[in-house]
C-alpha cells in the first residue's frame, strides 16, 4: 500500500500531467488551420470553376475559409498535396496516382476530346503526326492522358508541333490545327471553343484496345447534342472516346470534422444542381476505387453498414482526440485522489484539534491531582471531585462520533481523571472519619 504522503505527491503529479496533456491538445487544436487550400487547375477550366463553387458553399458554413490555388492540373496537384502546399485537390485518376494520398470522393467523368478545325485533313488520331496539335502544358492531367495514348499508339510528341499550348489557344492561333483534351463536359473553355462553330469532334480510334491496357481508363460515348455551337449542336452523332474519373483527394492527416463538413457540401442538393455531371458512385463498391487509399471519414460516409456508423464515429472521435481523452481521464483520477487527500487532511486536522482538547483536559486533570493533595477542606475537595467528573465527561464527549475511541490519549486521560476522582474520594472519606472522631471526643468531654 502506498503511504499517505506518496499518494499526495502522486495526485499532484497526475494533476500536472493532465494539465500538460490538455494544454498540448489545445495547442494542437489551435494550430489546426481554418483555411482550406484547394488545388484546382488554370482559371477558365472546369476544375477551377468547380473549386470556386466549393469555396462559396464551404465558406457559407462559416467554419472554414477556402483558398483556391491555380495549378497546371492533376499532375501538379498531386505534387502540391505531397509537399503539403495544398490540403485538397482535384485529380484525374488516369493521369496521377493517389499513392500516399487519400480519396475523399469521386466527382465526375472526364472525357477525351479530339477537336480539329472543320477544314482539317485529320480524320482520326493516327493522322495527327506532322500537325500542330495542343496536348496541354506539362503538369496538366489532360497532357498526361494525351501522352499515354500517343505512347500506346507509337506516336512521338516531337512529331507534333505546338503541343505544349493550352487548347483555348485554338480561338486565336490559326496555325494551331486541333487539340486533344481530357476534361469534364462543363469545362467553360471547352464550350467556348466549340461554341465558335469552327471545330468538329472526331472519335478516338482504337479506344477499346487502349482501355484494355489501362485499368483506370474506360470506353465511353459523347452523346449527340452535348455541346452548343454556332453551327448547330455537337456532335451530330455519338462519338466513341475514352473516359476517366476526376476525384477529390486530400493530403494525409486532415481532421475528420473538416472532411465531414466537406461531405455536407459535396452531397448537398445545391451543389448537385450546380454541377449536374457529378457521379453518384460509392467508391467502396467500385472495381477500381475500392482499392485506393481513402480518408477514414469518407470510408465511414460510404460504409454500407449504416448501423455501425455511430460506433465508428465515436471511435474515430476518440482516436482523433485521444490526447484530450487521456488528459481528462488523468484529470479525473487526479481529482479523485485530491478529494481523498483533502478528506483525509480534514479528518487529520479535526483529529489533531480533538487530541489537542484531550491534551488540555489531561493537563487540567494532572493539575487537579496536585491541587487535591494539599486541600484540607471537605467543601474544596467536593468541588475538585466535581471538576474531575466534569473533565472526564468532556473527554468522553470529544471522543463520541469522532473515531477517537482507540486513541491512547483518550484512554490515558480517562484513566487520569479516574485516578484523581478516586484520590479525592479517599481523602474525603478520611477527612469525614477524622471529623466524626473529633465530634465524638467533644461530646464525651461535655459528658
Protein Blocks (a to p, Z undefined) as FASTA:
>chain_A
ZZfklmmmmmmmmmmmmmmmmmmmmmmmmmpccbdcddfbdehiaklmmmmmmmmmmmmn
omaccdddddfbjklmmmmmmnopafbdcddfklpccehiacfbdcbdcdddddddfkbc
bfbfklmgopacdebjehiaklmmmmmmmmmnopafklpghklbcfklmmmmmklnbdcd
dddfklmklmmmmmnopaccdddehklmmmmmomkbccddddehkaccfkbpcdfbdcdd
ddddddddddehiafklmmmmmmmmmgmklmmmmmmbccddfklgfklmmpccdfklmmm
mpmblmlmmmmmmmmmmmmmmmmmmmmmmmmmmmmmmmmmmmmmmmmmmmmmmmmmmmmm
mmmmmmmmmmmmmpcbfklmmmmmmmmmmmmmmmmmmmnonlpmmpmklmmmmmmmmmmm
mmmmmmmmmmmmmmmmmmmmmmmmmZZ
